[in-house]
């Protein structure tokens, strides 16, 4: 009898914990906040266009994985004072070891290095020796944004989706790439993700410059109480594995030296930059709880100002009724309104693909021109074109997680030349994209063979799409 009673108590306790966990995970986030009057007024008073020839920044688009790794190594190696690296996901792999080798050399010469990583990703990925080597250096500090506590389940949803690098108040790289081999270099040919970033040559001393705005935002996040240091004692880099790894990284740097320019003036990407008239940084609230959708709201208001065209490039579309309604308003006001996302067979996010399959009719009802990218590797870029001057590049996906849950960043850039460059890159992706005519019909470009979705996988996605509907605001 006593054994049965203890068993009932244990089962009851387990059930109560599961109920508490699910309630804490879901309830604080299932009610969508609206943008307050103060932020709406801020958006109404904000101007995105500058005067010709008056801008202080220069910029270029970083499109390929090889460019993305090369510009990182060049930026980091030319650092003389400070480096800030913020990323959603950083893994121990070949490209990360390249970056770590250069970071350690910079720290050895006195450069202050600050690394900020999302807490969930950090918990899962950053218990490896390579991060102990980095965190154990006296000039390197690693912080995790909101490392989750399973006993406080709401902490699992407060994610930092930012991805940027700043060097010496002069160079800034920001976009959608995570820090591992799927996005950087040519170390793997599996699970690759196409992505996009913008590289700025900027000046922190100039008010309104790209890097001045980003530094202000970085300090806002870095100083949050939920940002806790990881490996902040030198002992973490002193184990036998860590000492051996440090030797390997030093040798790796010697090999990399042959391809990294030694002077800042030799950064190859500087010569490819074009003038920027004005740049505006958009970001979400930085708390870990449910957010007012600042970025989505401001992007919508910006797109409504378009006179001729809007082109949205996003990996996924997972919207609530408000978001679909706003997209439909844009399509109703702007003559050419286009959105490009991954085909279901092409995307690497199973949850988002399943939801799109289930809710595809909702997007089509917005009356936008819809393209599905079907080029093989998953498309992970997040960009918007507005007419022939404005380009928007950053980390924001057109889904509810980016709108209401995650920290997100988007740069609004006024530059005719950059706009033309982005338009060309989107057109190149469109060559491998199918125009969606209805839920089942497509216009396939000449010479392109549509990737057919396996019937078994399609059935699974349909079922999964149905099952995730009550939780789709977390996707």
C-alpha positions as CSV (number, residue, x, y, z in Angstrom):
1,X,0.0,0.0,0.0
2,X,2.8,2.4,1.0
3,X,4.6,1.6,-2.3
4,X,1.4,2.3,-4.3
5,X,0.9,5.5,-2.4
6,X,4.5,6.7,-3.1
7,X,4.0,5.8,-6.8
8,X,0.8,7.9,-7.0
9,X,2.6,10.8,-5.3
10,X,5.5,10.6,-7.7
11,X,3.2,10.4,-10.8
12,X,1.0,13.2,-9.5
13,X,4.2,15.4,-8.9
14,X,5.5,14.5,-12.4
15,X,2.1,15.4,-14.0
16,X,2.0,18.7,-12.1
17,X,5.5,19.6,-13.2
18,X,4.7,18.8,-16.8
19,X,1.6,21.0,-16.6
20,X,3.7,23.8,-15.0
21,X,6.4,23.4,-17.6
22,X,4.0,23.5,-20.5
23,X,2.1,26.5,-19.0
24,X,5.4,28.4,-18.4
25,X,6.6,27.6,-21.9
26,X,3.4,28.6,-23.7
27,X,1.1,30.9,-21.8
28,X,3.4,34.0,-21.5
29,X,3.8,34.1,-25.2
30,X,0.5,33.0,-26.7
31,X,-1.0,36.5,-26.4
32,X,0.5,38.8,-29.1
33,X,1.5,42.3,-28.0
34,X,0.7,45.4,-30.1
35,X,3.1,48.3,-30.7
36,X,2.5,51.1,-28.3
37,X,1.8,54.7,-29.1
38,X,5.3,55.8,-28.2
39,X,7.0,53.6,-30.7
40,X,4.4,54.3,-33.4
41,X,5.2,58.0,-32.9
42,X,8.9,57.3,-33.2
43,X,8.3,55.5,-36.5
44,X,6.1,58.3,-37.9
45,X,8.9,60.8,-37.2
46,X,11.7,58.7,-38.6
47,X,13.1,59.4,-42.0
48,X,14.9,56.7,-44.0
49,X,16.2,58.8,-46.8
50,X,19.4,60.9,-46.7
51,X,20.7,63.6,-48.9
52,X,22.8,62.7,-52.0
53,X,26.5,62.8,-51.1
54,X,26.0,63.5,-47.4
55,X,26.4,60.0,-46.0
56,X,29.5,59.0,-44.0
57,X,29.3,55.2,-44.4
58,X,30.1,52.9,-47.3
59,X,28.7,49.4,-47.7
60,X,28.7,46.2,-49.8
61,X,26.8,43.0,-49.8
62,X,28.5,39.8,-48.7
63,X,26.7,37.0,-50.6
64,X,28.8,33.8,-50.7
65,X,30.0,31.6,-47.9
66,X,33.6,32.0,-49.0
67,X,33.2,35.8,-49.0
68,X,31.6,35.5,-45.5
69,X,34.6,33.6,-44.0
70,X,37.2,35.8,-45.8
71,X,35.8,39.1,-44.6
72,X,35.5,37.8,-41.1
73,X,39.2,36.7,-41.0
74,X,40.3,40.0,-42.6
75,X,38.3,42.2,-40.2
76,X,39.4,40.3,-37.1
77,X,43.1,40.2,-38.1
78,X,43.3,43.9,-38.6
79,X,41.9,44.7,-35.1
80,X,44.1,46.8,-32.9
81,X,41.7,47.8,-30.1
82,X,38.5,45.9,-29.8
83,X,36.3,43.2,-31.4
84,X,32.6,42.4,-30.7
85,X,31.2,39.2,-32.1
86,X,27.5,38.4,-31.5
87,X,25.9,35.3,-33.0
88,X,22.8,33.1,-32.6
89,X,24.7,29.9,-33.0
90,X,28.5,29.2,-32.8
91,X,29.8,25.6,-33.1
92,X,33.1,23.9,-33.0
93,X,33.9,23.3,-36.6
94,X,36.6,24.2,-39.2
95,X,35.4,27.7,-39.9
96,X,35.0,28.5,-36.2
97,X,38.5,27.2,-35.6
98,X,39.8,29.6,-38.3
99,X,38.0,32.4,-36.5
100,X,39.2,31.3,-33.1
101,X,42.8,31.2,-34.3
102,X,42.6,34.8,-35.4
103,X,40.7,35.9,-32.3
104,X,43.4,34.4,-30.1
105,X,46.2,36.2,-32.0
106,X,44.3,39.5,-31.7
107,X,43.8,38.9,-27.9
108,X,47.5,38.2,-27.5
109,X,48.4,41.6,-28.9
110,X,46.1,43.3,-26.5
111,X,42.8,43.5,-28.4
112,X,39.7,43.3,-26.1
113,X,37.4,40.6,-27.5
114,X,33.7,40.3,-26.5
115,X,31.7,37.3,-27.7
116,X,27.9,37.2,-27.2
117,X,26.0,34.1,-28.0
118,X,22.3,33.0,-27.6
119,X,21.9,31.1,-24.3
120,X,20.2,28.0,-25.7
121,X,22.8,27.7,-28.5
122,X,25.5,28.3,-25.9
123,X,24.2,25.6,-23.6
124,X,24.0,23.1,-26.4
125,X,27.2,24.0,-28.3
126,X,29.8,25.8,-26.2
127,X,30.9,23.3,-23.6
128,X,33.8,22.2,-25.9
129,X,37.5,22.8,-25.3
130,X,37.8,25.4,-28.0
131,X,35.4,27.8,-26.2
132,X,37.3,27.2,-22.9
133,X,40.5,28.2,-24.7
134,X,38.8,31.4,-25.9
135,X,37.0,32.2,-22.6
136,X,40.2,31.5,-20.6
137,X,42.2,34.2,-22.3
138,X,42.5,37.4,-20.2
139,X,41.5,39.6,-23.1
140,X,38.4,37.5,-24.2
141,X,35.0,37.5,-22.5
142,X,32.2,35.2,-23.6
143,X,28.7,36.0,-22.4
144,X,25.5,34.0,-23.0
145,X,22.2,35.8,-23.5
146,X,19.7,34.2,-21.3
147,X,21.1,30.7,-20.6
148,X,17.8,28.8,-20.0
149,X,16.7,27.3,-16.7
150,X,14.4,24.2,-17.1
151,X,12.8,25.1,-13.8
152,X,11.8,28.5,-15.3
153,X,10.4,27.2,-18.7
154,X,9.6,30.7,-20.0
155,X,13.4,31.3,-20.2
156,X,13.6,28.7,-23.1
157,X,11.8,31.2,-25.4
158,X,13.9,34.3,-24.9
159,X,16.4,33.9,-27.7
160,X,19.0,36.3,-29.2
161,X,18.9,36.0,-33.0
162,X,21.4,38.8,-33.7
163,X,24.5,38.2,-35.9
164,X,27.1,40.9,-36.2
165,X,30.8,41.7,-35.9
166,X,32.3,45.1,-35.0
167,X,36.0,46.0,-35.2
168,X,37.7,49.1,-33.8
169,X,34.7,51.4,-34.4
170,X,35.4,51.2,-38.1
171,X,34.3,47.9,-39.6
172,X,30.8,46.3,-39.2
173,X,29.4,43.1,-40.6
174,X,25.7,42.2,-40.0
175,X,23.2,39.8,-41.5
176,X,21.7,36.4,-41.1
177,X,24.7,34.0,-41.0
178,X,25.4,31.8,-38.0
179,X,28.9,30.9,-37.1
180,X,29.6,27.4,-38.4
181,X,30.4,25.5,-41.6
182,X,26.9,25.5,-43.1
183,X,27.2,29.2,-43.6
184,X,31.0,29.9,-43.8
185,X,33.7,28.8,-46.1
186,X,33.9,25.6,-48.2
187,X,34.5,23.0,-45.6
188,X,31.4,21.0,-46.3
189,X,29.0,20.4,-49.1
190,X,26.1,19.2,-47.0
191,X,23.3,21.1,-45.4
192,X,24.6,24.4,-46.8
193,X,22.5,27.6,-46.3
194,X,22.7,30.5,-48.7
195,X,22.7,33.8,-46.8
196,X,23.4,37.5,-47.0
197,X,25.2,40.2,-44.9
198,X,26.1,43.8,-45.3
199,X,29.6,45.0,-44.6
200,X,30.1,48.6,-43.6
201,X,33.1,50.9,-43.5
202,X,31.9,53.3,-40.8
203,X,33.0,55.7,-38.1
204,X,31.8,55.5,-34.6
205,X,32.5,59.2,-34.1
206,X,30.0,60.2,-36.7
207,X,26.5,60.6,-35.3
208,X,24.0,58.3,-37.1
209,X,26.7,56.1,-38.6
210,X,26.0,52.4,-38.9
211,X,28.6,51.4,-36.3
212,X,27.6,54.1,-33.8
213,X,24.0,52.8,-33.9
214,X,25.2,49.2,-33.5
215,X,27.5,50.0,-30.6
216,X,24.6,51.6,-28.8
217,X,22.5,48.6,-29.3
218,X,25.3,46.2,-28.4
219,X,25.8,47.9,-25.0
220,X,22.0,47.7,-24.4
221,X,22.1,43.9,-24.8
222,X,25.5,43.2,-23.3
223,X,24.6,44.9,-20.0
224,X,21.3,43.0,-19.5
225,X,21.2,41.0,-16.3
226,X,20.4,37.9,-18.3
227,X,23.8,38.1,-20.0
228,X,26.1,35.9,-17.9
229,X,29.9,35.3,-18.4
230,X,31.0,31.9,-19.5
231,X,34.6,30.6,-18.8
232,X,35.6,33.9,-17.2
233,X,38.6,32.5,-15.4
234,X,42.0,31.7,-16.9
235,X,42.0,28.2,-15.5
236,X,39.5,27.2,-18.2
237,X,42.2,27.4,-20.8
238,X,44.9,25.4,-18.8
239,X,43.8,21.8,-19.2
240,X,45.9,19.4,-21.2
241,X,43.3,19.3,-24.0
242,X,43.1,23.1,-24.1
243,X,46.9,23.6,-24.1
244,X,47.2,21.1,-27.0
245,X,44.3,22.8,-28.9
246,X,45.9,26.3,-28.4
247,X,49.1,25.0,-30.0
248,X,47.0,23.7,-33.0
249,X,45.2,27.0,-33.3
250,X,48.5,28.9,-33.3
251,X,49.8,26.6,-36.1
252,X,46.4,27.1,-37.9
253,X,47.0,30.9,-37.8
254,X,50.4,30.6,-39.4
255,X,48.7,28.8,-42.3
256,X,46.0,31.4,-42.5
257,X,48.5,34.3,-42.5
258,X,49.3,33.6,-46.1
259,X,45.8,34.5,-47.2
260,X,45.0,37.3,-44.7
261,X,46.1,40.9,-45.6
262,X,48.4,42.4,-42.9
263,X,47.1,46.0,-43.1
264,X,43.6,47.3,-42.7
265,X,43.9,49.1,-46.0
266,X,44.3,45.7,-47.7
267,X,40.9,44.4,-46.7
268,X,39.7,43.3,-50.1
269,X,36.1,44.1,-49.4
270,X,36.7,47.8,-48.7
271,X,37.3,48.5,-52.4
272,X,33.9,46.9,-53.2
273,X,31.9,49.3,-51.0
274,X,29.6,51.9,-52.4
275,X,28.3,55.2,-50.9
276,X,25.4,55.2,-48.4
277,X,23.3,58.3,-47.9
278,X,21.7,57.2,-44.7
279,X,21.4,54.0,-42.5
280,X,18.9,53.2,-39.9
281,X,19.1,50.3,-37.4
282,X,15.8,48.6,-36.5
283,X,15.6,46.3,-33.5
284,X,13.2,44.5,-31.2
285,X,12.9,45.0,-27.5
286,X,15.8,43.1,-25.8
287,X,14.0,41.6,-22.8
288,X,13.5,37.8,-22.8
289,X,9.7,37.9,-22.6
290,X,7.1,38.4,-25.3
291,X,7.8,41.6,-27.3
292,X,6.0,44.3,-29.1
293,X,6.7,43.6,-32.8
294,X,8.8,46.7,-33.4
295,X,10.8,45.4,-36.3
296,X,7.8,43.9,-38.2
297,X,5.7,47.0,-37.6
298,X,8.4,49.4,-38.8
299,X,9.2,47.2,-41.9
300,X,5.5,47.3,-42.8
301,X,5.3,51.0,-42.4
302,X,8.4,51.4,-44.6
303,X,7.1,49.1,-47.3
304,X,3.7,51.0,-47.4
305,X,5.7,54.1,-48.5
306,X,6.9,52.4,-51.7
307,X,5.7,54.0,-54.9
308,X,6.5,51.2,-57.3
309,X,7.8,48.0,-55.9
310,X,8.6,45.9,-52.8
311,X,10.5,42.7,-52.9
312,X,10.7,40.6,-49.7
313,X,13.3,37.8,-49.4
314,X,12.8,35.5,-46.4
315,X,13.5,31.8,-45.6
316,X,10.0,31.2,-44.2
317,X,6.6,32.7,-43.7
318,X,4.8,31.8,-40.5
319,X,2.3,34.7,-39.8
320,X,-0.7,35.3,-37.6
321,X,-3.8,37.1,-38.9
322,X,-2.4,40.6,-38.2
323,X,0.8,39.9,-40.1
324,X,-1.1,38.4,-43.1
325,X,-3.4,41.5,-43.1
326,X,-0.5,43.9,-43.2
327,X,1.2,42.0,-46.1
328,X,-2.1,42.2,-47.9
329,X,-2.3,45.9,-47.3
330,X,1.2,46.4,-48.8
331,X,0.2,44.3,-51.9
332,X,-3.0,46.5,-52.2
333,X,-1.0,49.7,-52.1
334,X,2.2,48.9,-54.0
335,X,1.9,48.0,-57.7
336,X,4.7,45.4,-57.7
337,X,4.8,43.4,-54.4
338,X,6.8,40.2,-54.4
339,X,7.9,37.7,-51.8
340,X,10.5,34.9,-52.3
341,X,10.8,32.0,-49.8
342,X,12.0,28.4,-49.8
343,X,10.1,25.7,-51.6
344,X,9.0,23.1,-49.1
345,X,11.4,20.6,-50.7
346,X,14.2,23.1,-50.4
347,X,13.9,24.5,-46.8
348,X,15.9,23.2,-43.9
349,X,13.3,24.1,-41.2
350,X,10.9,21.3,-40.9
351,X,8.4,23.1,-38.7
352,X,8.3,26.2,-40.9
353,X,8.0,24.1,-44.0
354,X,5.1,22.1,-42.5
355,X,3.3,25.3,-41.4
356,X,3.7,26.8,-44.9
357,X,2.2,23.7,-46.5
358,X,-0.7,23.9,-44.1
359,X,-1.3,27.7,-44.4
360,X,-0.1,28.3,-48.0
361,X,-3.5,29.6,-49.0
362,X,-3.2,32.4,-46.4
363,X,-0.1,33.8,-48.0
364,X,-1.6,33.5,-51.5
365,X,-4.7,35.4,-50.3
366,X,-2.5,38.4,-49.7
367,X,-2.3,38.8,-53.5
368,X,1.4,39.2,-53.6
369,X,3.6,37.6,-56.3
370,X,5.0,34.5,-54.6
371,X,8.2,32.7,-55.6
372,X,9.5,29.5,-54.1
373,X,13.3,29.1,-54.3
374,X,14.1,25.6,-55.5
375,X,17.9,25.8,-56.0
376,X,19.0,22.9,-53.8
377,X,20.8,24.6,-50.9
378,X,18.4,26.2,-48.4
379,X,18.0,30.0,-48.8
380,X,18.5,31.7,-45.5
381,X,18.8,35.4,-46.5
382,X,16.6,38.1,-45.0
383,X,16.3,41.2,-47.2
384,X,13.8,43.7,-48.6
385,X,14.0,46.0,-51.6
386,X,11.9,49.2,-51.6
387,X,11.8,51.0,-54.9
388,X,15.2,51.9,-56.3
389,X,16.9,53.4,-53.2
390,X,16.1,51.4,-50.0
391,X,17.7,48.1,-49.1
392,X,16.9,46.3,-45.9
393,X,19.3,43.5,-44.7
394,X,19.5,41.7,-41.4
395,X,18.3,38.7,-39.3
396,X,14.5,39.1,-39.3
397,X,12.4,36.2,-40.7
398,X,8.8,36.8,-41.6
399,X,7.5,34.5,-38.8
400,X,6.0,35.1,-35.4
401,X,9.1,34.1,-33.5
402,X,11.1,37.0,-35.2
403,X,8.1,39.3,-34.7
404,X,7.2,38.6,-31.1
405,X,9.9,36.5,-29.3
406,X,13.5,37.0,-30.5
407,X,15.9,39.9,-30.5
408,X,16.2,40.9,-34.2
409,X,18.2,43.4,-36.3
410,X,17.6,45.0,-39.7
411,X,19.5,47.8,-41.3
412,X,17.5,50.1,-43.6
413,X,20.1,51.5,-46.1
414,X,19.5,54.4,-48.5
415,X,21.9,53.8,-51.4
416,X,21.0,53.5,-55.1
417,X,24.1,51.4,-55.8
418,X,23.5,49.0,-53.0
419,X,19.9,48.7,-54.0
420,X,20.9,47.7,-57.5
421,X,23.4,45.2,-56.2
422,X,20.7,43.6,-54.0
423,X,18.2,43.5,-56.9
424,X,20.8,41.7,-59.0
425,X,21.3,39.1,-56.3
426,X,17.6,38.5,-55.8
427,X,17.1,38.2,-59.6
428,X,19.9,35.5,-59.6
429,X,18.0,33.5,-57.0
430,X,14.8,34.0,-58.9
431,X,16.3,32.0,-61.8
432,X,16.0,28.9,-59.7
433,X,12.6,29.9,-58.3
434,X,9.1,28.9,-59.3
435,X,6.2,31.4,-59.4
436,X,3.3,30.1,-57.4
437,X,0.0,30.3,-59.3
438,X,-2.2,28.4,-56.8
439,X,-1.8,25.9,-54.0
440,X,-0.9,23.2,-56.5
441,X,0.1,25.1,-59.7
442,X,3.5,26.7,-60.5
443,X,5.2,28.5,-63.3
444,X,8.6,26.8,-63.6
445,X,11.4,28.8,-65.3
446,X,12.8,27.6,-68.6
447,X,15.5,24.9,-68.1
448,X,14.6,24.3,-64.5
449,X,13.2,21.0,-63.3
450,X,11.0,21.3,-60.2
451,X,12.1,19.2,-57.2
452,X,9.2,16.9,-56.5
453,X,8.3,16.4,-52.9
454,X,8.3,12.7,-51.9
455,X,4.7,11.6,-51.2
456,X,5.6,10.1,-47.8
457,X,7.4,13.3,-46.8
458,X,4.4,15.4,-48.0
459,X,2.0,13.3,-46.0
460,X,4.3,13.7,-42.9
461,X,4.5,17.5,-43.4
462,X,0.7,17.8,-43.8
463,X,0.2,15.9,-40.6
464,X,2.9,17.7,-38.7
465,X,1.6,21.0,-40.0
466,X,-1.8,20.2,-38.5
467,X,-0.3,19.2,-35.2
468,X,1.9,22.3,-34.7
469,X,-1.0,24.8,-35.3
470,X,-1.6,25.4,-31.6
471,X,2.1,26.1,-31.1
472,X,3.0,27.8,-34.3
473,X,3.7,31.1,-32.6
474,X,6.9,29.4,-31.3
475,X,8.2,28.4,-34.7
